[in-house]
Amino acid sequence: MARFTFSPASATTATVILSIFVMFVYAVVDDPSTIVLLPPHSGSNRHTMFLPLFPSAPNSSRLSSFSGDGKSRRHLQTSDSSRPNARMALHDDLLLNGYYTTRLWIGSPPQKFALIVDTGSTVTYVPCSTCEHCGKHQDPKFDPDSSSTYEPVECNTDCTCDKAKKQCIYERQYAEVSSSSGVLGEDIISFGNQSELSPQRATFGCENSETGDLYSQHADGIMGLGRGDSSLIDQLVDRGVISDSFSLCYGGMDIGGGAMVLGGISSPSGMVYAYSDPVRSPYYNIELKEIHVAGKRLPLSPSVFYGKHGTVLDSGTTYAYLPEAAFRAFKDAIFKELHSIKLIRGPDPSYNDICFSGAGSDVSKLSETFPSVEMVFGKGHKLSLSPENYLFRHSKVRGAYCLGIFQNGKDPTTLLGGIIVRNTFVMYDREHNKIGFWKTNCSDLWARLHDSGVSPSPSPSSPDSHSSPNASPSSAPIGPSYHIAPGSKVGSIIFYMSLNVRYYKLEPHIKELTQLIAMELNVNSSQVYLLDFTPEANGSLTIWSITPPKPAEFMSKEAASNIIARIAEDEIHLPKIFGKHRISNWYIESDPYRTWWQNYMVVAITFILLLVFGFLGFVIWWLRRYRRQTSILYKHVDSALPEQELQPL
């Protein structure tokens, strides 16, 4: 599980699990080999999240990942490129929100949840409807009674049981006095519309109590991706439905969001790999040898990065933390390369953040001021870091930035958090004990993978491999897995929304509904059009069009991808006045949406010109006729006329 703190970037120690729900909890707690990763002390008043990993219970016999000799059993299951994977969108922002979330649907019919992606957790859990002490989160609590496929995990020798010895339970406690506890259940889990992986049965936690940051956070719960028997990734791998791999891609500075893949995916060309030793520690560690700043190697021995747990890649930790010697060398090297900027105080004067002003607000031009950084792995493989990978924006001074790499106290562990992998596709290839890095734009990942010659999903396998005998016929809302191919243009995005509100009750609130949809999709209300509005059984069917910001133009791929992701994951939250809603379908129109005036503008202009010229012709004709009439002189009949002499015949 994770730890979330709203204290400084350095504040307090990292999460320590005091109890684990797997077999013989007391044995784990008392085991002197239990490993604790301590985070550093430095930073400022911003969201920071530490997500350490923890080993499986040494006595676990059901899904053990390691044999007695320390060798991984994952090699018994070779990768299969034909296996499906789950493509999922990431939401929120690690620096602003303290975490990234994805969407999972649990039960039949599916109940949606926003879960924090946690490489440091070995259990996935959501609030239960029976929870006596749970906070107010993003979505309604999970109701086991409403799911026809839910089954409690009965008490057995491989779990900790409740007092009645009927059901397995779990408990998580953390160093900052946060905790989560509840019962274990099994149900259908669906992965969204972009997933080729069919819904699967999996064990998860149904919370009955939560405290601390877990109680106050907006997200519903945790999605565990760490190494452990109950980890969701381990369950899917042990069932043989995906390869032993997953990938994360975090958005860049000021963008947020991103993408995630559960299962294998072909490696894009240019991916840089680092060896990850699963025996050395329970964390996702990498073999870091050197750090270069502006092309110059820091004067450090490689052994600096081997201390204690080595170099740990923790996607849930916000910033990066170096051992004392490495941090000093890195800071001095950065200072030597900065010439035209000013050193200023951090956003919180209580902390000694290292911040600079004068670099400008354009992130794309930061490399003109700040030096490039390279991390050199074993075998000489280099990962290039841009300034957004080691800087974060100053929250109070425009155009100012602060160093997002800190000293790890007196701890010799090197901890690389999410800031290091901004706009980097990170592949956790657990089967081959390596982690790959590929610099890219994570907000447009699928198109960029396609451009690099990589299929975002493995080639389809036989129908049997895509289905599970335990899969529920009900899954997440059905819709096409849409890929915006290179060269294609997005004129508008059409989607169908059903609401369980009667037509006559909904009609007066259409304008309000339009504004709410625009707000939820992060577009202007002028971009949202209601194409059709018809009554249906016990509700109403609406058809909507999302258009580009400027009429008659095309939408950028980045904007279209973000909108489609929110529609696909049903990220439209409406007030209770609109009842429940369901998005049943969506598609892309290649032609821009045009209003009646835009469609018939030529005809209308032609008609208007004909009227104008016709009217002008009539006026001219009338004026000419009037002039002719006024040119004839009329005289009275009794007026005197001069006598005229008769002319002879």
N, C-alpha and C positions, 0 to 999 in steps of 0.2 A: 504494500500500500504506500501511499505517498504522504508527505507532510507538506502542508501549505502554511506559510506564515506571511504576514503582512509587515513583518519587521524588516530591518535593513538587509541588504543583499548578503551580508555576512552573518546575519544575526543567528545566534543560538546554534545548538548542535543539530545534526541531521536526524532524520526519523529513525527510531530504534524500535523494532518490533519486540515486545516483551512476551507475547504469546502467539502461538501459531496453532491453527485449528487442526492440523494434521496429527497423526498418531503420536501419543505420548507427549503432550505439550510440556509437561514439567521437565521431561528429559531434554528438550531443546533449550529451555530457559536456563537450566542448570549446566548445560554443556559448555565447557570453557572454550570450545572452538567456535562458538557463535561470533560472527563478525559484525562489527559496528563501524560504519563510515561516518566520521565526524566532519561536518562542514565548517567553514572558516568563520572568522569574525572580522568584518569590515563592511563598507557599503553605505547605503542611504535608505531613505524611507520609501521603498518601492516593493512591489510584490515579488517575492522570492519563493521558489518551491524546490524542495529537495526530495528526490524520489530514489532512495537507495534500494538496492536489491538484497534479497536475503536467501540463504540456501534452503533447500528442502530439508525436511526432518531426516536426520540420518537413518532412522529406523523405518522410513516409509517403504512399503513393499509393493504398493499397488501400481504406481506410475513412475517409479524411480528413474531419473534421467541418467544416473551414473552407476556403473558397476562397482564392485568392491575394490577393484584395482585402480579406481579413479578414471577409467576410460569411459568416454561417452557412449551410451547405447544408441544414440541417435543414428549412428552409422549403420545400424541394422535396417533402417528404413531409407533406402536411397531415394534421391529426388526423382520426380517424375514431371517433366515439363507439360504433360497433358493434364495434370491436376488443375482444377479451377482455383481461383483466388478470389479474395474479397477486396474490391476496390472501394474505399470509403473516404469521405471528405472529412477534413479537420476544420474545426471552428475555434473562435476566440483567439487570444494572443498570449503567449507565454509571459511577455513583459507587462502587458496591461492587465490581464486577468489572473496571472499566476499559473495558468495551465492551458493546455489544448484539450478540446473535447471532440468526440465523435458520437455517432448515433447508433444505438442498437435497439432492436425490437425483440421483446421477450413475450412468449405466450401465444395462445390461440384463442381469440384473435390477438394480433400483436399489440403490445403496449410499448410506446416509444420512450427512450431515455437518453439523456445527454450525459455521457460518461467521460471522465478524465482519462486520457491515454497515459498509462503509467507503466513504464518499463521496470519499475521497482516494486511492483505488486504481484503477488501470486494468487490473488483471488479477485473475481469480478463480483461486485455487489451493488444493489439498488435498495432504496427505502421500501419497506413492506407496508401494506395497508394496515397491518396490526401494530405498527411501530408506536411505542408509547412516548418516545422522546426523539423525534426527528424534526429537522428544520424545514422551512418552506423553500422548496427547490423549484427547478425550472419546469418539471413535468409532474403529473399526478403520481402517487405512489403505486407500486406494483400490487395488484390484487390477485393473489393465487386462486381465489374462488371464481374469478372471472375467466380463468384460463382452463380450457378443457384438457390441456396436455401437461399441466403442472403435477409433479410428484415430489413429495418431501424425501430427502435422503434419510433413510432409516438408520437408526443407531447400529454401528458395527465396530469391529475391532480396529479399523483404520481411521477412526475419527474420534473427536471429543463429543460426548453425548450430553444432552440436556439432563436436568434433574430427574425427569420421568423415564430416562433411558429409552426414549422413543425416536428421537430425531437428532441428527448430527448438527452441531453448532460451530460457529467460528467466532473469533474475537481478535481485534487488532487494537493495540494501544501504542501511543506515540509519545515521543519525548516532550512535545509541546502541549501535553495533556489533551490531545485529541484521541478519540476512540470510536470504534465501530464494532458492533456485535449483533449477532442475529442467528438465524437458522440457515441450513443449507437445503437447497431445493434443486430440482432438475426440470428443465423445460426447453421448448424450442427457442433458439436464438436466431434471428434473421439479421442480415448485414446490410440491407438497403438495396436501392434500385440499381446501383452501378456494380453490384457484386454478381459474379458468375457462380459463386459458392452458394449452394442451396442451403436453406435453413437447417440447423443442426441441433441435436440435443446436447446440452452442456450443463454442468453443475455451476451454480452461482449462489451468492449469499443474499438472503432477504433480511434487510436490517430491521432490528427491533429497537435499537438505541444508537445514538451518535452524539458526540460532544465536540466542543472546541471548534476549530475551523471547518471540520466536516459538517457541523450543524449549521454554520452560517454561510457556507459556499452556495453559489447559484447552481452549479452543476449537480446532477442527481446522485452520481456515485462514481465508481472506479471501474475501469477496464484493465485487468491485470495482464501484462505481457512479459513478466519476469520469468526466470527459470524456476519452475516448481510444479509439483503434481497437479495443483488445482488451477494453475495459470490457464487462461483461455487458449493461448497459442499452443501450450503443451497438450491440452485436451484434443484440439483439432488435429495436431500432428499424430498423437497416439491412435486416433481413429483412422488415420491414413487418408484423410480427406484433403489435406494440404501438405505442401513440402515444409520442411523445418526451416522456415525463413519468414521474416516480415520486414516491411520497409516503412519509413517515416519521412515526410518532406514538409518542413516548416516554412511558412511564408517569410518574406523579407521585412525590413524595417518599414513601419507604417502600413503594412499590408495585412499581416496576420493570416489565419486560416492555413490551409495546406491540404495534404493528401496522405493516405495510408493504404498499405496493401498487406493483407494477411495471406501468407503463402508465397510461393516462388514467383519470380518474374525474371525475364531475360535481362542480363546486364547490359546497360547502354555502353557504347564505346566511350572510352575515356574515363571509365570508373577507376578510382584509386582504392586499393585494398590495404587493410591493416590486419595483422593476425590477432585473433582474440582467443585467449587461452581459458577454457571453461574450468580447468582444474586449478589454476592459480588462485582464483577468487570467484565468488558467486556473482560478481558484477560483470557487466559487459565491458571488459577492458580491451585496450588496444596497445600495440607495441610502438610507443613514441620514442624516437631517437634524438631528434634535433628540432629546434625552432629557428627560423630565419626571419629577420626583419629587414626589409628593403634589400633583399638578396644577400644579407650578411648573417652568417651563423652566430648565434649567441655563444659566448665562451663558457659552455657548460658541458659537463660529462654526461653521457647518456644515462648513467646510473641515477642522476637526479630524478628522472621520470619513472624509476623502478621502485621507489620507496613505498613501503607498506603494501597498499593494494595496487600499486602501479598507476597507470593512466586509465581512468574510468570514464567511459562515455555514458553520461546519464541524461537522456533526452528530457527528463522532467525537471532537472535543476536549471534554474534560470540563467545563471552566469557561469563563468569559468574561473577556476581557482588553481593557482600554481604553488608549488613549494617555495619557501622563502627565497632561496638563491635564484631560482628560475624567474620569479616575479620581479625581483630587483633588476636582473639583467634585461628582462623584457621591457620594463618601464624605462630604463635608461636608454635603450635602443630606440624606443618610440620618441622620447624627448629629443634625441640627436637629429631626428629626421624632420622635426617640426620647426618652422622658421617664421611663418607669417601669421601665427595665431597666438592668442593670449590665454594664459592659465587663469582660470576663475574658480570660485567656490562652487561646491556641488549644490543640488537642489535643497538639501537639508544641512544646515550649518553644524548639526550635531555630529556629522560624519565626515571623514576625510576623503571624499570622492575626488578623483583626479579628472577635472573637466576643462574643456577648451572652448573658446568662442572665436568667431571670425571665419568659420569654415563654410557658412552659407547653409541654406535649408534644403538644397537639392541633393538628395542622397546619391544620385548617379554621378555627382562630381566630387564626392568625398575622396576618391582616390587621387585627386589632384593635390590634396592637402595632406592626407594621411598615408603612411607607407603601406605597402603590401606585406603580408605575413605568410609564411609557409610552415607547415608542420611536416616533418620528414619521418616516415614510418620505416619499419624494417624493410630491407632490400632497396632502400632509397626512394620509395614511392612518396610523392609530395602532394599535399593537399593545400591549395592556395586559398587564403582567406582574404576577403575584401574588408574594407573598414567596417561595414555593417556587421561583420562577424566578431568584432571585438569592441564596438562602440554602441552606446545607446543614447537617445536624445535626452538633453537636459530639459526637465519639465517646466522650468521657469524662464529660461533665456532662449529666445529664438535664434536658431542657427548655431547653437552650442551643443556639444556632445561630451559624454563622460566615458571613461575607460570601463569596459564591462568585464575586465579580467582583474582578479583580486588575489591577494596573498592568502594562502590556505592556512592561516595561523601558523602553528608549529607542526602541523600534520604534513608529512612528506608525500601524501597522496596527491596526484594530479587529477583534478575533477573537471571534465569538460561538459558544460551544460548546453542548453538549447541555443544560446546566442552564437555558439561556434558553428552550428549547422543551419543557420538561416539560409534559405534558398539553396539547400543542399539535400539531394536525395540520398538517404542513408539506408543501406540494405544490411539488415542483421542476418547474415547467412550462418545460422547456428549449426547447420549440418556440416559445413566445411570449415567451421571455426574461424571465420573471417568477417570483417565488417567493411562494406564498400561505401565510397563517397563519390558523388557526382554533382558538380555545381550546375544548377539550373534555376529556372523560375518556377517555384513550387505552385504558384497560383495558376499556372498553365501547364501543369505537369504532363497530362495525357497527350496533348498535342506535341509537346517537345519530345516525349518518348517515341511518338510516332515518327517525328522528323528524323530522329537518330536511328531509325530502323528497328526499333523495339516495339513489339506488340504489347500494349498495356495489359493484356490478359493472355494466358497460355492458350494454345490452340485447343479447340473443343475436343473433349474425349467422348467416349461412348456415353449414351444416356445413363447407364447405370452408375457411372462414376460421378455423375452430377446429382444424384439423388441419394437420399438416405431412407432406409425403411422406417426410421423414426421421425422423419420430417413431417411437419405439419402442413396440411393443404393451405393453411393461411399463413401468409408471410407479410412482409412490408408492402406498402402500396405498390402496385404494378406500374411500371413505366419503362420505356426503352433506355438502355445504357447508351447515352448519346456521346459520341465523339465528334468534335468539330475538326474536320479534316483540314489539312493545310490547303490554302487557296479558296476554301469555301467562305461564303459571306452570310452573316446573320442579319436578316432584315427585321425579324421579330420572333418572340418566343410565345407560343400559345399553350395554355394549360386549362384543364377542366377541373372545376372545384364544385363538389356537392356539399350542401349545407342542410342540416336537419331543421331548418326554419322555413315555415310556410311562405309561399310566394308573396302574399299580400302583406305579411309582416316584415319581410326582407326589403321589399321595394322602396319604402321611405328611407332606408339606411344605405342605399347603394353608394351615395357619395362618400359617406363615412367609411364604408367597406373599401372603396377604391383607395382612399388615403391610407388606411391601415395596411393594405397589401403593398402599397408603394413603400411604406416605412419598413415593413418586414423584409422586403427584397432590396432595401437600400437604393432605391431609385426615386426620381421625382414623380409626383402624382400625375404630372402631364404625360408621363411615359406609360401609364396604365389605362387601358381601354376595356370596357365591357363590351364584348362582341355579341353575346347572346345571354338571355336570362329567361329560363323556362321552368315551370313547376314540374316536379316529379313526386313519386310516392313519398309521402311524409317529409317533404322538403323541397329544395330548389336546386337546379343545376345552373351554374354560371360558367361562361367561357371567357377567358381573359387573354389579352394580348399585351406583352411588354415590348415596347418599341425603343429605338435608340433615342438618346437625348435630343438630337436634332432631327426633325421630320425628314423623311425621304432619304436618309443616310443609313449606313450600316453600323451595327454594333461591334465594338471591339471584342476579340475572342476572350480576353481576360474578363471583361464585364459580363459577357454571355455565360462563360463558365461559372462564374460566381453565382449568377442568377439561377442557372440550371441546377447547381449543387443545392441551393437553398430550396428550390421547388422539389427536387428529387428526394431530399431528406425531410420534406414537409416542414420547413422552418418558418411557416407562417402561423403565428400565434394570434388568435383573435379573442376578443372579450366574450364573456358568457352570453351576451345578447345575441350573438350569432350562432350559438349552440356548437355542436361538434361539426367538423368539416373533414372532407377527404379529397385529396388530389388523385384523380384516377388516371390521368394521361397528360402528356405534354409532348410538344414537338417544335421544331424550328422551321420558320418560313424564311426562304432565301431572299424573297423580295421584301423590301421595307414596307411596313404598314403605312397605308395612305388613307387619309380622310376622304369623305365624299368629294370635297372640293379638289383634293389632289388627284383623285381618280378621273374626275370629269372636268378638270380645269380647262383643257383645250376646247372641249365642246362648249363649255360655259363662256369662255372668252370669245369664241367664234360667234355664238348666239348674241352676246352683248354687242360685239362689233357690228353684226348685221342690224341690230336694233338701232344703234347709233347712226350708222350710215343711212339706214332707211328713214330715220327721223330727219337727218340732215337733208336728204333728198326731198322729203316732203316739204320742209321749210323753204328750200330753194325754189321748188316748183310753185309754192304758194306766193312767195315774194315776187317772182316773175309775173305771175298772173295778176297780182295786185298792181304792179307797175303798169302793165298794159292797160288795165282798166282806168287808172288815174291819168293816163296820157290822152284819153278822148275827152274833148271839151263839150260839155253839155250847156245848152242855152235855153232860156225859157221860151215858151211858145208865143208869148205876147211881147217879146222883146223886139225893138225896132231894128230892121235890117236895111242896109243900103239898097237902093233900087239898082237893078241890073238891066242893062240894055239887052233887049232880045237880039239874038243873032239870027241872020237869015239862014234859011235851010240851005 
